Structure formats: C-alpha cells, structure tokens
C-alpha cells in the first residue's frame, strides 16, 4: 500500500503577494508525496499584487482537510478580516492540520481567525508590532516555530520557512536535496534587505505607509476578537 499523500492547503485571495505564495509552493511541490491544493471561494483566476493571476485548484467548500495549512500575505490578507467564510475555513482546517503556517502578513490573517492567540509569531518587519493587537506575540525572527504554528517573516523569508517545514516533515537530507535542485544559494547584490541595514528614512517612510494602510483593519479585527486597541 502506498503512503497517504501529504496534503498542503494554501489559501489564495485577491491582492496576494505572489512571492509569498509561489516561493514556498515551489518548495512544497518537490516534497515526497505532496499534493498542493490552492483554495479560494471559486476557481476563477485570482489577481496577485504583480498584475497577473493564479488559478485556484479547489474551492473553500470542496477543499480536502490539510495536513499543512498555509496562508501567504499581501495587502489582501487584511481584506480577509471581513471575510467570515474564509476565516471559518481557516479555523476548520486548523483544527485538523498537523501544521498551521503563514508567510509575511499571512500571520495577521491567522491571528484574525484567533489561531495565533498567545503564540510567538513573525511577519513582515514593517507590520510586525501590530500583531500584538490581535493577541500574538510579535517575534523578530526570520522563521518562528511555536507548537504546531510556523510563521515566516517578509516575502523572501517564505523560501526559508518552506525549507524549515520540509526538514520537520521529512528530515534535513530531503530538505537539502530540494534546496540543491532549486539552487537556492542567495547572494543578494545589495545589503539592504532588513530595517537594520536599510536607510533609516526609507525604513520610516515604509512603516508610515504600512500603518496608514493597515491599522484600521487590524483594530476592527481586534475588536471582533474582544481585544481593546492600545
């Protein structure tokens, strides 16, 4: 008898940051016996933040139970705070999943669903402190593991997250084999990929834009969770 497949369910949504999704998905697709299910309300193409679309493979209603539940980020992750069907889907799936995971601001969607309360979690650096308003414990690390929750920081951190998960599922040898096949050997041309290294004025302006775009949505979600704003 062949072993059961590893079911990885990724929640897709409009205005997702495509690399949050596609980076980990590329790693997931190389794991032994993995099935990657991409779920949304319907199976029409979903527009990403890059101007092109991804086609879901299943609907929220028909999606099989996940072994690994995965939520990418993007501005669209904050729009999900008002999507009761999507949040209920996450809660149901999380109840039966071995791992509940996210990358970038996908952690905010998990938190809005009540799935990171009291848990250490990370997100994109520019929004990370706001996670506390939703009951999580903001943790400035590239990949954070708390129980069966694994969260990755911003965008490209999703690839690191996926290899950490791969090692947890199949061991380091399998993770290293996939890393080699994908030639994942980062050598960035500029050393400005974190707020500790970038120009302070650029950091400040980025935080200001993020706060303006997301603060009100976070406060509404916190109120629904019964948490008062700071």
C-alpha positions in Angstrom: 0.0 0.0 0.0 1.4 3.4 -0.9 1.7 6.0 1.8 -1.0 8.7 2.2 -0.3 11.9 0.3 0.9 15.0 2.2 -1.9 17.5 1.7 -0.7 21.1 1.7 -3.6 23.6 1.5 -2.7 27.2 0.6 -5.3 29.9 0.9 -5.4 32.2 -2.1 -7.0 35.6 -2.2 -7.1 38.7 -4.3 -4.0 41.0 -4.0 -1.9 38.3 -2.5 1.9 39.0 -2.7 2.7 36.4 -5.3 6.2 35.5 -4.0 4.8 34.8 -0.5 2.8 32.1 -2.3 4.9 31.0 -5.2 8.2 30.8 -3.2 7.0 28.2 -0.7 4.8 26.5 -3.2 7.8 25.7 -5.4 9.5 24.0 -2.4 6.3 22.2 -1.4 5.8 20.8 -4.9 9.2 19.0 -4.7 8.4 17.2 -1.4 7.8 13.5 -1.5 4.1 12.6 -2.0 3.0 16.3 -1.6 -0.3 17.5 -3.0 -0.7 21.3 -3.1 -4.3 22.4 -3.0 -4.9 26.1 -3.8 -8.2 27.2 -2.3 -10.5 30.2 -2.7 -14.2 30.9 -2.9 -14.3 29.7 -6.5 -11.9 28.5 -9.1 -11.7 31.6 -11.3 -8.3 33.2 -11.7 -7.3 35.3 -8.6 -5.3 38.5 -9.3 -2.0 38.9 -7.4 -0.2 42.1 -6.5 2.1 41.6 -9.5 -0.6 42.2 -12.1 -1.1 38.6 -13.1 -3.3 35.8 -11.8 -3.1 32.4 -10.2 -5.9 29.8 -10.7 -7.2 28.0 -7.6 -7.4 24.2 -7.7 -10.4 23.9 -5.4 -13.0 25.9 -3.5 -13.2 26.6 0.2 -16.3 24.4 0.3 -14.7 21.4 -1.5 -11.1 21.6 -0.2 -9.8 18.4 1.5 -8.5 18.5 5.0 -5.0 19.9 5.2 -2.0 18.2 6.8 -0.3 21.6 6.4 -2.4 24.8 6.2 -0.6 27.7 4.7 -1.6 31.4 4.4 0.6 33.8 2.3 0.5 37.6 2.8 -0.1 40.8 1.0 -2.5 43.7 1.4 -5.3 41.3 0.5 -4.6 39.4 3.8 -6.1 42.4 5.6 -9.2 42.3 3.4 -9.8 38.8 4.7 -10.5 40.2 8.1 -14.0 40.9 6.9 -14.5 37.6 5.1 -16.3 35.4 7.6 -16.3 32.4 5.3 -12.6 32.4 4.7 -11.8 32.9 8.5 -14.2 30.0 9.3 -12.4 27.9 6.7 -9.1 28.6 8.4 -10.4 27.6 11.8 -11.9 24.4 10.5 -8.8 23.4 8.6 -6.5 24.4 11.5 -8.5 22.0 13.8 -7.4 19.0 11.7 -4.0 20.1 10.4 -0.6 18.9 11.8 0.9 22.3 10.9 -0.7 25.8 10.7 1.6 28.2 8.8 2.0 31.5 7.2 4.4 33.8 5.5 4.6 37.6 5.7 1.3 39.2 6.7 -0.5 35.9 6.3 0.2 35.7 10.1 -2.3 38.6 10.5 -5.0 36.5 8.9 -4.3 33.6 11.1 -4.3 35.9 14.1 -7.6 37.5 13.0 -9.1 34.0 12.9 -7.9 33.5 16.5 -5.2 31.0 15.6 -2.2 32.8 17.0 -3.5 33.9 20.4 -0.7 33.7 22.9 1.7 32.3 20.3 5.0 33.7 19.2 4.8 34.7 15.5 6.6 36.8 12.9 5.5 38.8 9.9 6.9 41.5 7.6 9.1 43.8 9.7 7.1 46.9 8.8 3.8 45.5 10.3 5.2 43.1 13.0 4.4 45.2 16.1 0.7 45.3 15.2 0.4 41.5 15.6 0.2 42.2 19.4 -3.2 43.9 18.8 -4.5 40.5 17.6 -3.2 38.5 20.5 0.0 37.1 19.1 3.5 37.7 20.5 5.5 39.6 17.8 8.9 37.9 17.4 11.5 39.4 15.1 13.0 36.3 13.6 13.0 35.0 10.0 11.2 31.8 10.9 9.3 31.3 14.2 8.0 27.9 15.5 5.6 27.8 18.4 4.0 24.4 18.9 2.5 23.4 15.5 2.5 27.0 14.3 5.3 28.1 11.9 5.4 31.7 10.6 7.8 33.2 8.2 8.8 36.9 8.1 8.5 39.0 4.9 8.2 37.8 1.4 11.5 36.0 0.6 11.6 34.6 4.1 8.9 32.2 2.8 11.5 30.2 1.0 13.5 29.7 4.2 10.2 28.9 6.0 9.4 26.2 3.4 12.8 24.5 3.9 12.4 24.6 7.7 9.0 22.9 7.3 10.4 20.4 4.8 13.1 19.4 7.4 10.4 19.0 10.1 8.3 16.8 7.8 11.0 14.7 6.0 14.3 15.4 7.7 17.3 17.6 6.7 18.5 15.3 4.0 15.3 15.7 1.9 15.3 19.5 2.6 18.9 19.8 1.4 18.2 17.7 -1.7 15.3 20.1 -2.7 17.5 23.1 -1.9 20.2 21.9 -4.2 17.7 21.1 -7.0 16.4 24.7 -6.8 19.9 26.1 -6.5 18.8 28.1 -3.5 22.1 29.8 -2.7 21.2 33.5 -2.1 23.8 36.1 -2.9 22.0 39.5 -2.9 23.6 42.3 -4.9 22.8 44.8 -2.1 23.0 44.5 1.7 19.8 46.5 2.3 17.2 43.7 2.9 16.3 44.4 6.5 15.5 47.6 8.5 18.7 47.2 10.4 20.7 47.7 7.2 18.5 50.0 5.0 18.5 53.8 5.0 16.6 55.0 8.2 14.5 57.4 6.2 13.4 54.7 3.9 12.5 52.5 6.8 10.5 55.2 8.5 8.5 56.0 5.3 7.8 52.3 4.8 6.4 51.9 8.3 4.3 55.1 7.9 2.7 53.8 4.6 2.0 50.3 6.1 0.5 51.8 9.2 -1.8 54.1 7.2 -2.9 51.1 5.0 -3.5 48.5 7.7 -4.0 50.0 11.2 -7.8 50.4 10.9 -8.3 46.9 9.6 -6.2 45.5 12.5 -8.2 47.5 15.0 -11.5 46.2 13.6 -10.3 42.6 13.7 -9.0 43.1 17.3 -12.5 44.3 18.3 -14.1 41.2 16.9 -11.7 39.1 18.9 -12.7 41.0 22.0 -9.4 42.8 22.3 -9.2 46.6 23.1 -6.9 48.8 21.0 -3.7 50.0 22.7 
